Amino acid sequence: MAKQHGYLSARFQQIMDIAYKQGTITASDLEQQLPGQPSNSTVRTQLRVLEERGLLVRFDLEGRYAYRPAKPKPNAAKQAMQRFLQTFVDGSLDKALTTLLSAKETDLTDEDIDKLQAILDEAKQKRQNNG
């Protein structure tokens, strides 16, 4: 089983961001998209490391290696959020929400607030039905 790591270096995070955005990546794709003009051998090494960590899956695409994220985006997002909660806000959902709202670059619209309220109302209803 591949060894999982909690945090990634900036370069590895860039690669994973591109992989999640595009779905499938190759070394030549990354050479063109990553800042700093990394060499082909450097990119291939980084892809191999991410594969060994269990973050990317390698497969054959028209005679060359291609990679895709090992986990679906929602699963990866849930794991990242769990790490965020544990690391930065001591598991506090209200602190997490406050942090997320303060990090948002634009003001909340009435529609945004209504959506958030609906999510909270649904969570409260589920808790009451299960409690």
Secondary structure by P-SEA (a helix, b strand, c coil): cbbbbccccaaaaaaaaaaaacccccaaaaaacccccccaaaaaaaaaaaaaaccbbbbbcccbbbbcccccaaaaaaaaaaaaaaccccccaaaaaaaaaaaccccccaaaaaaaaaaaaaaaaaaaaac
